[in-house]
Amino acid sequence: MTRPRLPRLRAATRLAALALATAGVLLTVATPASAAVPTGRYVALGDSYTAGPLIPTQVDLNCLRSNRNYPSLVAASAGSSSFADVSCSGATTEDILYGGSGQLGITLPPQLNAVTSNTSLVTVQIGGNDIGFSGIIGDCAEASVSSPLGSPCKNRYTAGGVDQLQARIVAATPKITAVLQAVRQAAPGARVVVLGYPAILPDSGYGCWPVVPIAYQDVPYLRGVEKSLNAMLASVASANGATYADVYTPSIGRDACKGSGTRWVEGLVPQNSAAPFHPNARGEQGMATALIGRLNS
């Protein structure tokens, strides 16, 4: 089985996927409830889960960014006086702090540059690529072919008695801390909100192989990895004076194994316009609603 092509790949594959995705039907997205949030400058930092790759309409091909992602919905709802969405598919914490390149290889400045002293709201969704999200999904999907009822992925990542993925989460902790501290220094008066990640796999049970090609016994393991990542993000947010927005809980029952009209996250072969194993327009709307709810709390 060919490893899933996710948004860390470069130009040709991504542009072909983009052409197919944008030829589809444009999803209608309702505007979330009005947000009682700061109406000044809003800056969105993040990776592909923020950017919304292949969701119509793509407004930045280098970053595969949609104008229907959750930052765009929240900015419209809040009536932000200034809005900068610099999220980019494939981004890591290094891209936020030091810059990098996008999907077309075009050099990008640090996302942090968009955060100015007069910024009133900053949202951050990062960490998935720091622990190797694309590689993990690809490895686990490929391994599932030979052992769909077993736990080949867990066996690989815990060989020798050390859980490599939990170690990656620990290693990412100071990187997330550095991002939040840099944001605070750049915008001392801003409200900073860290978002977790929505449910990719069902919150219970053993998944839906081969629709989502993760071996049955690997599903609980990978679910635990995502929950550990979200717990780390929540802890680092709290330790650095930021707010944590839980988007996992409202996504339960809307994972990639659910029907195309219910799911927030697509599977290996998307049935809604979105990248594989990434949020569709419904998922972006759901995250916007969860974020607004957290801002209003």
ChimeraX commands (.cxc) that place a marker at each C-alpha (Angstrom):
marker #1 position 0.00,0.00,0.00 radius 0.5
marker #1 position 1.27,3.47,-0.87 radius 0.5
marker #1 position 1.87,5.74,2.10 radius 0.5
marker #1 position -0.79,8.50,2.42 radius 0.5
marker #1 position 0.21,11.81,0.85 radius 0.5
marker #1 position -0.20,14.47,3.49 radius 0.5
marker #1 position 0.53,18.21,3.38 radius 0.5
marker #1 position 4.26,17.93,4.15 radius 0.5
marker #1 position 4.84,16.90,0.55 radius 0.5
marker #1 position 6.00,19.31,-2.10 radius 0.5
marker #1 position 4.56,21.05,-5.13 radius 0.5
marker #1 position 3.50,18.59,-7.82 radius 0.5
marker #1 position 1.50,16.19,-5.69 radius 0.5
marker #1 position -0.08,18.96,-3.69 radius 0.5
marker #1 position -1.11,21.00,-6.69 radius 0.5
marker #1 position -2.65,17.96,-8.37 radius 0.5
marker #1 position -4.62,17.25,-5.22 radius 0.5
marker #1 position -5.60,20.89,-5.01 radius 0.5
marker #1 position -6.97,20.86,-8.55 radius 0.5
marker #1 position -9.11,17.84,-7.78 radius 0.5
marker #1 position -10.31,19.22,-4.47 radius 0.5
marker #1 position -11.25,22.65,-5.71 radius 0.5
marker #1 position -13.17,21.13,-8.60 radius 0.5
marker #1 position -15.61,19.72,-6.07 radius 0.5
marker #1 position -18.73,21.23,-4.63 radius 0.5
marker #1 position -18.14,24.23,-2.39 radius 0.5
marker #1 position -19.32,23.42,1.11 radius 0.5
marker #1 position -21.71,25.85,2.73 radius 0.5
marker #1 position -20.40,26.94,6.10 radius 0.5
marker #1 position -22.59,28.72,8.58 radius 0.5
marker #1 position -21.05,31.61,10.47 radius 0.5
marker #1 position -20.50,30.72,14.14 radius 0.5
marker #1 position -22.34,32.55,16.88 radius 0.5
marker #1 position -21.09,36.05,17.50 radius 0.5
marker #1 position -17.95,36.23,19.57 radius 0.5
marker #1 position -17.54,38.47,22.60 radius 0.5
marker #1 position -13.81,38.64,21.89 radius 0.5
marker #1 position -11.29,41.42,21.45 radius 0.5
marker #1 position -12.24,43.36,18.32 radius 0.5
marker #1 position -8.75,44.73,17.71 radius 0.5
marker #1 position -6.00,43.01,15.78 radius 0.5
marker #1 position -6.29,39.20,15.58 radius 0.5
marker #1 position -3.35,37.05,14.49 radius 0.5
marker #1 position -3.66,33.31,13.78 radius 0.5
marker #1 position -0.53,31.15,13.98 radius 0.5
marker #1 position -0.49,27.47,13.18 radius 0.5
marker #1 position -0.12,24.48,10.92 radius 0.5
marker #1 position -2.38,22.73,8.41 radius 0.5
marker #1 position -5.16,22.10,10.93 radius 0.5
marker #1 position -5.43,25.88,11.15 radius 0.5
marker #1 position -4.78,26.62,7.48 radius 0.5
marker #1 position -7.39,24.23,6.06 radius 0.5
marker #1 position -5.58,22.63,3.09 radius 0.5
marker #1 position -7.75,21.86,0.04 radius 0.5
marker #1 position -10.89,23.38,1.61 radius 0.5
marker #1 position -12.45,25.80,-0.90 radius 0.5
marker #1 position -11.55,28.53,-1.39 radius 0.5
marker #1 position -7.77,28.30,-1.24 radius 0.5
marker #1 position -6.36,31.80,-0.94 radius 0.5
marker #1 position -2.66,30.94,-0.50 radius 0.5
marker #1 position -1.29,28.01,-2.51 radius 0.5
marker #1 position 2.12,28.20,-0.85 radius 0.5
marker #1 position 0.51,27.51,2.52 radius 0.5
marker #1 position -2.63,25.70,1.28 radius 0.5
marker #1 position -4.73,28.12,3.31 radius 0.5
marker #1 position -8.51,28.43,3.05 radius 0.5
marker #1 position -10.64,31.50,3.62 radius 0.5
marker #1 position -13.11,29.18,5.39 radius 0.5
marker #1 position -10.74,28.03,8.11 radius 0.5
marker #1 position -11.55,28.71,11.73 radius 0.5
marker #1 position -9.48,31.92,12.07 radius 0.5
marker #1 position -11.37,33.46,9.13 radius 0.5
marker #1 position -14.71,32.48,10.64 radius 0.5
marker #1 position -13.77,33.82,14.08 radius 0.5
marker #1 position -12.40,37.08,12.66 radius 0.5
marker #1 position -15.63,37.64,10.73 radius 0.5
marker #1 position -17.73,36.85,13.79 radius 0.5
marker #1 position -15.73,39.09,16.10 radius 0.5
marker #1 position -15.51,41.98,13.66 radius 0.5
marker #1 position -11.76,42.21,14.14 radius 0.5
marker #1 position -10.40,45.60,13.06 radius 0.5
marker #1 position -7.30,43.90,11.67 radius 0.5
marker #1 position -6.78,40.23,10.86 radius 0.5
marker #1 position -3.62,38.34,9.91 radius 0.5
marker #1 position -3.78,34.60,9.26 radius 0.5
marker #1 position -0.22,33.37,8.72 radius 0.5
marker #1 position -0.91,29.69,9.39 radius 0.5
marker #1 position 0.76,27.36,6.91 radius 0.5
marker #1 position 0.39,23.68,6.08 radius 0.5
marker #1 position 3.43,21.76,7.26 radius 0.5
marker #1 position 4.43,24.36,9.85 radius 0.5
marker #1 position 6.33,23.49,13.00 radius 0.5
marker #1 position 7.29,25.61,15.98 radius 0.5
marker #1 position 10.45,26.57,14.07 radius 0.5
marker #1 position 8.34,28.08,11.29 radius 0.5
marker #1 position 6.58,30.24,13.87 radius 0.5
marker #1 position 9.81,31.41,15.50 radius 0.5
marker #1 position 12.33,31.44,12.67 radius 0.5
marker #1 position 10.51,31.09,9.35 radius 0.5
marker #1 position 10.80,28.43,6.69 radius 0.5
marker #1 position 9.21,27.59,3.36 radius 0.5
marker #1 position 5.72,26.68,2.20 radius 0.5
marker #1 position 4.33,23.99,-0.07 radius 0.5
marker #1 position 5.73,25.60,-3.23 radius 0.5
marker #1 position 9.14,26.07,-1.68 radius 0.5
marker #1 position 8.66,29.82,-1.34 radius 0.5
marker #1 position 10.52,31.22,1.65 radius 0.5
marker #1 position 8.35,32.53,4.47 radius 0.5
marker #1 position 9.25,34.87,7.34 radius 0.5
marker #1 position 8.59,33.79,10.92 radius 0.5
marker #1 position 4.87,33.63,11.61 radius 0.5
marker #1 position 5.70,35.52,14.80 radius 0.5
marker #1 position 6.43,38.63,12.71 radius 0.5
marker #1 position 2.68,39.14,12.29 radius 0.5
marker #1 position 2.24,39.57,16.06 radius 0.5
marker #1 position 2.56,43.27,16.81 radius 0.5
marker #1 position 2.44,45.18,20.06 radius 0.5
marker #1 position -1.15,46.30,19.39 radius 0.5
marker #1 position -2.42,42.75,18.78 radius 0.5
marker #1 position -5.35,41.91,21.05 radius 0.5
marker #1 position -5.88,38.22,20.21 radius 0.5
marker #1 position -3.45,35.49,19.13 radius 0.5
marker #1 position -4.47,31.90,18.46 radius 0.5
marker #1 position -1.85,29.14,18.23 radius 0.5
marker #1 position -2.36,25.59,16.97 radius 0.5
marker #1 position 0.99,23.86,16.57 radius 0.5
marker #1 position 2.84,20.72,17.66 radius 0.5
marker #1 position 1.48,18.02,15.36 radius 0.5
marker #1 position 4.32,18.34,12.88 radius 0.5
marker #1 position 6.86,18.69,15.68 radius 0.5
marker #1 position 6.06,15.12,16.69 radius 0.5
marker #1 position 5.98,13.92,13.06 radius 0.5
marker #1 position 2.24,13.67,12.38 radius 0.5
marker #1 position 2.52,12.87,8.66 radius 0.5
marker #1 position 5.16,10.21,9.13 radius 0.5
marker #1 position 3.26,8.56,11.97 radius 0.5
marker #1 position 0.05,8.30,9.95 radius 0.5
marker #1 position 1.93,7.04,6.91 radius 0.5
marker #1 position 3.88,4.44,8.87 radius 0.5
marker #1 position 0.83,3.18,10.71 radius 0.5
marker #1 position -1.37,2.99,7.60 radius 0.5
marker #1 position 1.31,1.08,5.72 radius 0.5
marker #1 position 1.91,-1.32,8.61 radius 0.5
marker #1 position -1.81,-2.04,8.96 radius 0.5
marker #1 position -1.92,-3.88,5.64 radius 0.5
marker #1 position 0.12,-6.79,6.97 radius 0.5
marker #1 position -1.66,-6.95,10.33 radius 0.5
marker #1 position -5.08,-5.25,10.27 radius 0.5
marker #1 position -6.20,-6.86,13.52 radius 0.5
marker #1 position -2.92,-6.38,15.36 radius 0.5
marker #1 position -0.81,-3.50,16.67 radius 0.5
marker #1 position 2.11,-3.20,14.24 radius 0.5
marker #1 position 2.40,0.55,14.70 radius 0.5
marker #1 position 2.44,0.40,18.48 radius 0.5
marker #1 position 4.97,-2.42,18.29 radius 0.5
marker #1 position 7.23,-0.26,16.14 radius 0.5
marker #1 position 7.05,2.87,18.24 radius 0.5
marker #1 position 7.40,1.10,21.60 radius 0.5
marker #1 position 10.12,-1.35,20.63 radius 0.5
marker #1 position 12.73,-1.72,23.34 radius 0.5
marker #1 position 10.36,-0.57,26.06 radius 0.5
marker #1 position 10.50,3.15,25.19 radius 0.5
marker #1 position 7.46,4.87,23.69 radius 0.5
marker #1 position 9.04,7.03,21.00 radius 0.5
marker #1 position 5.90,9.08,20.38 radius 0.5
marker #1 position 5.46,9.98,24.02 radius 0.5
marker #1 position 9.14,10.96,24.03 radius 0.5
marker #1 position 8.50,13.22,21.04 radius 0.5
marker #1 position 5.69,14.93,22.91 radius 0.5
marker #1 position 8.00,15.55,25.85 radius 0.5
marker #1 position 10.67,16.90,23.48 radius 0.5
marker #1 position 8.11,19.27,21.90 radius 0.5
marker #1 position 7.14,20.79,25.26 radius 0.5
marker #1 position 9.94,23.40,25.45 radius 0.5
marker #1 position 9.31,24.29,21.79 radius 0.5
marker #1 position 5.66,25.14,22.50 radius 0.5
marker #1 position 6.81,27.04,25.58 radius 0.5
marker #1 position 9.22,29.08,23.48 radius 0.5
marker #1 position 6.45,29.98,21.03 radius 0.5
marker #1 position 4.11,31.20,23.76 radius 0.5
marker #1 position 6.82,33.18,25.50 radius 0.5
marker #1 position 7.79,34.84,22.21 radius 0.5
marker #1 position 4.15,35.70,21.50 radius 0.5
marker #1 position 3.79,37.22,24.95 radius 0.5
marker #1 position 6.93,39.30,24.47 radius 0.5
marker #1 position 5.71,40.55,21.09 radius 0.5
marker #1 position 2.19,41.40,22.31 radius 0.5
marker #1 position 2.17,41.82,26.10 radius 0.5
marker #1 position -1.49,42.80,26.24 radius 0.5
marker #1 position -2.89,40.17,23.89 radius 0.5
marker #1 position -5.14,37.31,24.86 radius 0.5
marker #1 position -3.36,34.14,23.75 radius 0.5
marker #1 position -5.33,30.97,23.05 radius 0.5
marker #1 position -3.78,27.57,22.30 radius 0.5
marker #1 position -5.98,25.11,20.44 radius 0.5
marker #1 position -5.61,21.36,20.67 radius 0.5
marker #1 position -6.41,18.93,17.87 radius 0.5
marker #1 position -9.79,17.36,17.04 radius 0.5
marker #1 position -10.45,13.62,17.12 radius 0.5
marker #1 position -9.05,11.83,14.08 radius 0.5
marker #1 position -9.98,8.33,15.28 radius 0.5
marker #1 position -13.06,7.27,17.27 radius 0.5
marker #1 position -12.91,8.09,20.98 radius 0.5
marker #1 position -13.64,4.45,21.79 radius 0.5
marker #1 position -13.36,1.12,20.03 radius 0.5
marker #1 position -11.04,-0.06,17.31 radius 0.5
marker #1 position -11.64,2.14,14.32 radius 0.5
marker #1 position -12.87,1.24,10.85 radius 0.5
marker #1 position -10.11,-0.46,8.89 radius 0.5
marker #1 position -9.77,-0.35,5.88 radius 0.5
marker #1 position -11.83,2.86,5.50 radius 0.5
marker #1 position -9.33,4.45,7.86 radius 0.5
marker #1 position -6.34,2.12,7.45 radius 0.5
marker #1 position -5.13,1.93,11.03 radius 0.5
marker #1 position -4.89,-1.57,12.51 radius 0.5
marker #1 position -7.54,-2.33,15.14 radius 0.5
marker #1 position -5.17,-2.62,18.10 radius 0.5
marker #1 position -3.27,0.49,17.01 radius 0.5
marker #1 position -6.36,2.70,17.22 radius 0.5
marker #1 position -6.41,2.90,21.06 radius 0.5
marker #1 position -2.65,3.53,21.03 radius 0.5
marker #1 position -2.80,6.41,18.55 radius 0.5
marker #1 position -5.86,7.83,20.28 radius 0.5
marker #1 position -3.79,7.94,23.45 radius 0.5
marker #1 position -0.94,9.68,21.64 radius 0.5
marker #1 position -3.26,12.44,20.42 radius 0.5
marker #1 position -4.75,12.87,23.87 radius 0.5
marker #1 position -1.26,13.11,25.35 radius 0.5
marker #1 position -0.34,15.79,22.82 radius 0.5
marker #1 position -3.47,17.77,23.67 radius 0.5
marker #1 position -2.79,17.39,27.40 radius 0.5
marker #1 position 0.73,18.73,26.90 radius 0.5
marker #1 position -0.60,21.72,24.95 radius 0.5
marker #1 position -3.13,22.45,27.70 radius 0.5
marker #1 position -0.45,22.23,30.39 radius 0.5
marker #1 position 2.00,24.49,28.56 radius 0.5
marker #1 position -0.75,27.01,27.86 radius 0.5
marker #1 position -1.66,27.15,31.54 radius 0.5
marker #1 position 1.97,27.49,32.61 radius 0.5
marker #1 position 2.51,30.43,30.27 radius 0.5
marker #1 position -0.54,32.57,30.92 radius 0.5
marker #1 position -2.47,31.40,27.85 radius 0.5
marker #1 position -5.96,29.94,27.49 radius 0.5
marker #1 position -6.46,26.41,26.19 radius 0.5
marker #1 position -9.34,25.72,23.78 radius 0.5
marker #1 position -10.43,22.08,23.74 radius 0.5
marker #1 position -11.54,21.12,20.23 radius 0.5
marker #1 position -11.22,17.37,20.87 radius 0.5
marker #1 position -14.27,17.00,23.12 radius 0.5
marker #1 position -16.76,18.64,20.72 radius 0.5
marker #1 position -15.33,16.52,17.89 radius 0.5
marker #1 position -16.09,13.20,19.60 radius 0.5
marker #1 position -18.47,11.29,17.36 radius 0.5
marker #1 position -17.29,13.31,14.36 radius 0.5
marker #1 position -14.06,11.46,13.62 radius 0.5
marker #1 position -12.83,10.15,10.27 radius 0.5
marker #1 position -14.77,6.89,10.66 radius 0.5
marker #1 position -18.12,8.67,10.59 radius 0.5
marker #1 position -20.19,9.40,7.51 radius 0.5
marker #1 position -19.23,12.12,5.08 radius 0.5
marker #1 position -22.02,14.37,6.34 radius 0.5
marker #1 position -20.96,14.03,9.99 radius 0.5
marker #1 position -17.18,13.85,10.17 radius 0.5
marker #1 position -14.98,16.82,10.99 radius 0.5
marker #1 position -11.80,15.07,9.83 radius 0.5
marker #1 position -11.37,13.19,6.57 radius 0.5
marker #1 position -9.81,9.76,6.16 radius 0.5
marker #1 position -7.24,8.49,3.68 radius 0.5
marker #1 position -9.57,9.13,0.73 radius 0.5
marker #1 position -11.48,12.34,1.51 radius 0.5
marker #1 position -15.17,12.45,0.68 radius 0.5
marker #1 position -15.32,16.18,1.37 radius 0.5
marker #1 position -12.92,18.79,0.04 radius 0.5
marker #1 position -9.97,18.54,2.43 radius 0.5
marker #1 position -6.55,16.94,2.69 radius 0.5
marker #1 position -6.34,13.33,3.92 radius 0.5
marker #1 position -6.54,13.06,7.72 radius 0.5
marker #1 position -7.28,16.78,8.03 radius 0.5
marker #1 position -10.34,18.84,8.97 radius 0.5
marker #1 position -12.95,19.58,6.33 radius 0.5
marker #1 position -15.02,22.78,6.28 radius 0.5
marker #1 position -17.36,21.30,8.90 radius 0.5
marker #1 position -14.38,20.64,11.15 radius 0.5
marker #1 position -13.08,24.16,10.73 radius 0.5
marker #1 position -16.52,25.50,11.61 radius 0.5
marker #1 position -16.63,23.23,14.64 radius 0.5
marker #1 position -13.25,24.46,15.84 radius 0.5
marker #1 position -14.38,28.06,15.31 radius 0.5
marker #1 position -17.44,27.44,17.45 radius 0.5
marker #1 position -15.35,25.79,20.18 radius 0.5
marker #1 position -12.87,28.68,20.12 radius 0.5
marker #1 position -15.60,31.28,20.34 radius 0.5
marker #1 position -17.16,29.38,23.24 radius 0.5
marker #1 position -13.84,29.41,25.06 radius 0.5
marker #1 position -13.33,33.11,24.40 radius 0.5
marker #1 position -16.78,33.82,25.78 radius 0.5
marker #1 position -16.30,31.72,28.91 radius 0.5
marker link #1:1,2 radius 0.2
marker link #1:2,3 radius 0.2
marker link #1:3,4 radius 0.2
marker link #1:4,5 radius 0.2
marker link #1:5,6 radius 0.2
marker link #1:6,7 radius 0.2
marker link #1:7,8 radius 0.2
marker link #1:8,9 radius 0.2
marker link #1:9,10 radius 0.2
marker link #1:10,11 radius 0.2
marker link #1:11,12 radius 0.2
marker link #1:12,13 radius 0.2
marker link #1:13,14 radius 0.2
marker link #1:14,15 radius 0.2
marker link #1:15,16 radius 0.2
marker link #1:16,17 radius 0.2
marker link #1:17,18 radius 0.2
marker link #1:18,19 radius 0.2
marker link #1:19,20 radius 0.2
marker link #1:20,21 radius 0.2
marker link #1:21,22 radius 0.2
marker link #1:22,23 radius 0.2
marker link #1:23,24 radius 0.2
marker link #1:24,25 radius 0.2
marker link #1:25,26 radius 0.2
marker link #1:26,27 radius 0.2
marker link #1:27,28 radius 0.2
marker link #1:28,29 radius 0.2
marker link #1:29,30 radius 0.2
marker link #1:30,31 radius 0.2
marker link #1:31,32 radius 0.2
marker link #1:32,33 radius 0.2
marker link #1:33,34 radius 0.2
marker link #1:34,35 radius 0.2
marker link #1:35,36 radius 0.2
marker link #1:36,37 radius 0.2
marker link #1:37,38 radius 0.2
marker link #1:38,39 radius 0.2
marker link #1:39,40 radius 0.2
marker link #1:40,41 radius 0.2
marker link #1:41,42 radius 0.2
marker link #1:42,43 radius 0.2
marker link #1:43,44 radius 0.2
marker link #1:44,45 radius 0.2
marker link #1:45,46 radius 0.2
marker link #1:46,47 radius 0.2
marker link #1:47,48 radius 0.2
marker link #1:48,49 radius 0.2
marker link #1:49,50 radius 0.2
marker link #1:50,51 radius 0.2
marker link #1:51,52 radius 0.2
marker link #1:52,53 radius 0.2
marker link #1:53,54 radius 0.2
marker link #1:54,55 radius 0.2
marker link #1:55,56 radius 0.2
marker link #1:56,57 radius 0.2
marker link #1:57,58 radius 0.2
marker link #1:58,59 radius 0.2
marker link #1:59,60 radius 0.2
marker link #1:60,61 radius 0.2
marker link #1:61,62 radius 0.2
marker link #1:62,63 radius 0.2
marker link #1:63,64 radius 0.2
marker link #1:64,65 radius 0.2
marker link #1:65,66 radius 0.2
marker link #1:66,67 radius 0.2
marker link #1:67,68 radius 0.2
marker link #1:68,69 radius 0.2
marker link #1:69,70 radius 0.2
marker link #1:70,71 radius 0.2
marker link #1:71,72 radius 0.2
marker link #1:72,73 radius 0.2
marker link #1:73,74 radius 0.2
marker link #1:74,75 radius 0.2
marker link #1:75,76 radius 0.2
marker link #1:76,77 radius 0.2
marker link #1:77,78 radius 0.2
marker link #1:78,79 radius 0.2
marker link #1:79,80 radius 0.2
marker link #1:80,81 radius 0.2
marker link #1:81,82 radius 0.2
marker link #1:82,83 radius 0.2
marker link #1:83,84 radius 0.2
marker link #1:84,85 radius 0.2
marker link #1:85,86 radius 0.2
marker link #1:86,87 radius 0.2
marker link #1:87,88 radius 0.2
marker link #1:88,89 radius 0.2
marker link #1:89,90 radius 0.2
marker link #1:90,91 radius 0.2
marker link #1:91,92 radius 0.2
marker link #1:92,93 radius 0.2
marker link #1:93,94 radius 0.2
marker link #1:94,95 radius 0.2
marker link #1:95,96 radius 0.2
marker link #1:96,97 radius 0.2
marker link #1:97,98 radius 0.2
marker link #1:98,99 radius 0.2
marker link #1:99,100 radius 0.2
marker link #1:100,101 radius 0.2
marker link #1:101,102 radius 0.2
marker link #1:102,103 radius 0.2
marker link #1:103,104 radius 0.2
marker link #1:104,105 radius 0.2
marker link #1:105,106 radius 0.2
marker link #1:106,107 radius 0.2
marker link #1:107,108 radius 0.2
marker link #1:108,109 radius 0.2
marker link #1:109,110 radius 0.2
marker link #1:110,111 radius 0.2
marker link #1:111,112 radius 0.2
marker link #1:112,113 radius 0.2
marker link #1:113,114 radius 0.2
marker link #1:114,115 radius 0.2
marker link #1:115,116 radius 0.2
marker link #1:116,117 radius 0.2
marker link #1:117,118 radius 0.2
marker link #1:118,119 radius 0.2
marker link #1:119,120 radius 0.2
marker link #1:120,121 radius 0.2
marker link #1:121,122 radius 0.2
marker link #1:122,123 radius 0.2
marker link #1:123,124 radius 0.2
marker link #1:124,125 radius 0.2
marker link #1:125,126 radius 0.2
marker link #1:126,127 radius 0.2
marker link #1:127,128 radius 0.2
marker link #1:128,129 radius 0.2
marker link #1:129,130 radius 0.2
marker link #1:130,131 radius 0.2
marker link #1:131,132 radius 0.2
marker link #1:132,133 radius 0.2
marker link #1:133,134 radius 0.2
marker link #1:134,135 radius 0.2
marker link #1:135,136 radius 0.2
marker link #1:136,137 radius 0.2
marker link #1:137,138 radius 0.2
marker link #1:138,139 radius 0.2
marker link #1:139,140 radius 0.2
marker link #1:140,141 radius 0.2
marker link #1:141,142 radius 0.2
marker link #1:142,143 radius 0.2
marker link #1:143,144 radius 0.2
marker link #1:144,145 radius 0.2
marker link #1:145,146 radius 0.2
marker link #1:146,147 radius 0.2
marker link #1:147,148 radius 0.2
marker link #1:148,149 radius 0.2
marker link #1:149,150 radius 0.2
marker link #1:150,151 radius 0.2
marker link #1:151,152 radius 0.2
marker link #1:152,153 radius 0.2
marker link #1:153,154 radius 0.2
marker link #1:154,155 radius 0.2
marker link #1:155,156 radius 0.2
marker link #1:156,157 radius 0.2
marker link #1:157,158 radius 0.2
marker link #1:158,159 radius 0.2
marker link #1:159,160 radius 0.2
marker link #1:160,161 radius 0.2
marker link #1:161,162 radius 0.2
marker link #1:162,163 radius 0.2
marker link #1:163,164 radius 0.2
marker link #1:164,165 radius 0.2
marker link #1:165,166 radius 0.2
marker link #1:166,167 radius 0.2
marker link #1:167,168 radius 0.2
marker link #1:168,169 radius 0.2
marker link #1:169,170 radius 0.2
marker link #1:170,171 radius 0.2
marker link #1:171,172 radius 0.2
marker link #1:172,173 radius 0.2
marker link #1:173,174 radius 0.2
marker link #1:174,175 radius 0.2
marker link #1:175,176 radius 0.2
marker link #1:176,177 radius 0.2
marker link #1:177,178 radius 0.2
marker link #1:178,179 radius 0.2
marker link #1:179,180 radius 0.2
marker link #1:180,181 radius 0.2
marker link #1:181,182 radius 0.2
marker link #1:182,183 radius 0.2
marker link #1:183,184 radius 0.2
marker link #1:184,185 radius 0.2
marker link #1:185,186 radius 0.2
marker link #1:186,187 radius 0.2
marker link #1:187,188 radius 0.2
marker link #1:188,189 radius 0.2
marker link #1:189,190 radius 0.2
marker link #1:190,191 radius 0.2
marker link #1:191,192 radius 0.2
marker link #1:192,193 radius 0.2
marker link #1:193,194 radius 0.2
marker link #1:194,195 radius 0.2
marker link #1:195,196 radius 0.2
marker link #1:196,197 radius 0.2
marker link #1:197,198 radius 0.2
marker link #1:198,199 radius 0.2
marker link #1:199,200 radius 0.2
marker link #1:200,201 radius 0.2
marker link #1:201,202 radius 0.2
marker link #1:202,203 radius 0.2
marker link #1:203,204 radius 0.2
marker link #1:204,205 radius 0.2
marker link #1:205,206 radius 0.2
marker link #1:206,207 radius 0.2
marker link #1:207,208 radius 0.2
marker link #1:208,209 radius 0.2
marker link #1:209,210 radius 0.2
marker link #1:210,211 radius 0.2
marker link #1:211,212 radius 0.2
marker link #1:212,213 radius 0.2
marker link #1:213,214 radius 0.2
marker link #1:214,215 radius 0.2
marker link #1:215,216 radius 0.2
marker link #1:216,217 radius 0.2
marker link #1:217,218 radius 0.2
marker link #1:218,219 radius 0.2
marker link #1:219,220 radius 0.2
marker link #1:220,221 radius 0.2
marker link #1:221,222 radius 0.2
marker link #1:222,223 radius 0.2
marker link #1:223,224 radius 0.2
marker link #1:224,225 radius 0.2
marker link #1:225,226 radius 0.2
marker link #1:226,227 radius 0.2
marker link #1:227,228 radius 0.2
marker link #1:228,229 radius 0.2
marker link #1:229,230 radius 0.2
marker link #1:230,231 radius 0.2
marker link #1:231,232 radius 0.2
marker link #1:232,233 radius 0.2
marker link #1:233,234 radius 0.2
marker link #1:234,235 radius 0.2
marker link #1:235,236 radius 0.2
marker link #1:236,237 radius 0.2
marker link #1:237,238 radius 0.2
marker link #1:238,239 radius 0.2
marker link #1:239,240 radius 0.2
marker link #1:240,241 radius 0.2
marker link #1:241,242 radius 0.2
marker link #1:242,243 radius 0.2
marker link #1:243,244 radius 0.2
marker link #1:244,245 radius 0.2
marker link #1:245,246 radius 0.2
marker link #1:246,247 radius 0.2
marker link #1:247,248 radius 0.2
marker link #1:248,249 radius 0.2
marker link #1:249,250 radius 0.2
marker link #1:250,251 radius 0.2
marker link #1:251,252 radius 0.2
marker link #1:252,253 radius 0.2
marker link #1:253,254 radius 0.2
marker link #1:254,255 radius 0.2
marker link #1:255,256 radius 0.2
marker link #1:256,257 radius 0.2
marker link #1:257,258 radius 0.2
marker link #1:258,259 radius 0.2
marker link #1:259,260 radius 0.2
marker link #1:260,261 radius 0.2
marker link #1:261,262 radius 0.2
marker link #1:262,263 radius 0.2
marker link #1:263,264 radius 0.2
marker link #1:264,265 radius 0.2
marker link #1:265,266 radius 0.2
marker link #1:266,267 radius 0.2
marker link #1:267,268 radius 0.2
marker link #1:268,269 radius 0.2
marker link #1:269,270 radius 0.2
marker link #1:270,271 radius 0.2
marker link #1:271,272 radius 0.2
marker link #1:272,273 radius 0.2
marker link #1:273,274 radius 0.2
marker link #1:274,275 radius 0.2
marker link #1:275,276 radius 0.2
marker link #1:276,277 radius 0.2
marker link #1:277,278 radius 0.2
marker link #1:278,279 radius 0.2
marker link #1:279,280 radius 0.2
marker link #1:280,281 radius 0.2
marker link #1:281,282 radius 0.2
marker link #1:282,283 radius 0.2
marker link #1:283,284 radius 0.2
marker link #1:284,285 radius 0.2
marker link #1:285,286 radius 0.2
marker link #1:286,287 radius 0.2
marker link #1:287,288 radius 0.2
marker link #1:288,289 radius 0.2
marker link #1:289,290 radius 0.2
marker link #1:290,291 radius 0.2
marker link #1:291,292 radius 0.2
marker link #1:292,293 radius 0.2
marker link #1:293,294 radius 0.2
marker link #1:294,295 radius 0.2
marker link #1:295,296 radius 0.2
marker link #1:296,297 radius 0.2
view
